[in-house]
Amino acid sequence: MTGMENTQSRPDATIFDLAAAILARTGEIATMRLHKLAFYAQAWHLVWDEELLTDAAFFAWGTGPVSPELHATHPGVFLIRDVPGNPEVFTAAQLESIDEVVSAYGGLRPYVLNAVVKSEAPWQDAWAGTAPGERGRIIEVERMLSFYSALEGEPVAEFAAAQAE
């Protein structure tokens, strides 16, 4: 498999299902942290299992990767307690990816999580050339796959080590 065959089929899960699965693991969470964790779950599951978790598109916004569809349900809300999704639609392997991402990224301080995602090429590429006050372009799935694959399955290893010091 080249790594892109399964990314072309539409997953059954929605961004709301993914957000609900994350919330089931974190409890109440800051809105932008939820979007970043959903983005990372999508990216890392793509690398690990060669399939998308959801049909969600993520865009580069000034706050990092954002799903506009999810954002539309909570504009101006800082803390998210629930979303209209079903976390039970995921397979065991998909839930394992979500667990791994929440474990790797969920405990990072907000400014560290923000710095990590904005230092990475998928967000930077989609943000490049964005005028002040505007929102960036879509973060391409192919770019996510190539960038995170190059990290050899180790999310935030260097940042987690630095934060632990």
N, C-alpha and C positions, 0 to 999 in steps of 0.2 A: 504494500500500500504506500502511496506517495505522501500521505498525510493530508490530502485535501478531498478525497472521495466522499467521506462521510460528512464533511462540512457543507456539502451542497444540498443535502436533504433537510427539510424543515423539522426541527425538533417539536415534540408535542408540548413541552413545557413552555410557559411564558415567563417574562421577566417578573411577573407577580408571584409565580410559583417559586422562582429562585429567591426572590426577596423574602418570601415567607419561610423558606428553608433556612436562610441565613438568620432571620429573626428568631426562629425556633432554637438556634444555637447561641445567639447573643443576648436575647431579650431586647429591651429598648436600646436603640442605637441612633447615633447622629446620622442625619440624612446623607451627608456626603460620604461618610464611612460606609454606609449601606451600598451606595453606588460603586464605590471603589472595590468593596468585597465582591459584589456581583460581577464587576468587570474581571477581576482576577480569577474568580471561579470559572467564568466563561473561558478565559485565556488558558488557564492551566489545565482544565479538563480537555480542552482542544489538544493541548500538547500530550497529555498523559493517555487519553483514550481515543484521540483522533475523531472526535465528534463535538458538536456544539451542545451546550446544556439547554439553551433557549434560542428562540428566534430573535432575541433582543439585539438591537443595534446600539452601540455606544459611541458617543460623540465627545470630542475634546472640548471641554468648557474650561474656563479659568480655574475652576475648583477641582479639575481632574476629569476622568471619564464619567459620563453621565448617560443614563438611559432616559431620553426625553419622555418616553411613554410612561415610565415609572414616576419621573419627576412631575408630570402633569397631575398626578393624584395627590401631591403634597407640596405645592409651591409655597414657599415662605415658612414651611414647618421645619424646625430644627431637629426635633427628636421624633423618630418613627417607632410606634408601638405595634402596629399591625398593618397588614396589606391584604387585599382581596385575592390571595393566592392559595394554592394547595401544595404544601411541601411533600405530600405523599406521592406525587407523580414521578418522582425520581427513582432510578434503579439503585441498587446497593453500590455499584461502582460510581455512579454520579454523586451519591451522598458522600462517599469516601472523598471525592475531589472537593466537595464543598467543605467537609470537615477539615481537610488538609489546609485549604485556603484560610478558613476562619482561624485555625490554629497558628498558621504562619504569619498572617497579616493582622488578625483581629486584635492582638495585644499591643500593636505598635502605637506609640503616642501619635496623636492626630498630625502634628507637624512632620513627624518622620514618615508616616504613611503618605502624606501629601508630597513630601520631597522624593520619596521612592518613585511614585507613579509618574511624577513630572520629570524625573531624570531618565525615564525610559523612552526609547525610540517610538513605540506605537503612539503614545500621547503626543510626543514632540512633533512627529511627522504630521499628525492631524491638526496640530495647533499652529504650526509654522505659517507665518504670513497673516495670521488673524489680527485684525485691527482692534485697538482698544475698545472695549464695550461690546464686542461681537463674540459669537460662539464659533468654535472651530468645526472642522469637517468630521465626517464619520471616521472612526478608527477601524481600518480595514482588517478583516479576519485574517487574510493572508499575512499581513504585517505582524499581527499578534502571534500567529503560528511560527513565523520565522524567528522573531525576536525571542520569544519565551523558550522555544526549542533550543536555541543556542545557550541558554542558561543551564541546560542539562538537568532539568527537573528539580532545581534547587531554588524555590522562591525565597526571596529576601535574606539569603544566608549572610551576606556581608553586612546588611543593615541590622539584622537581628543581633549579630555578634557585637556590633558597635553600640547598640542600644543597651546591651547587657552590661557593658563596662561602666 
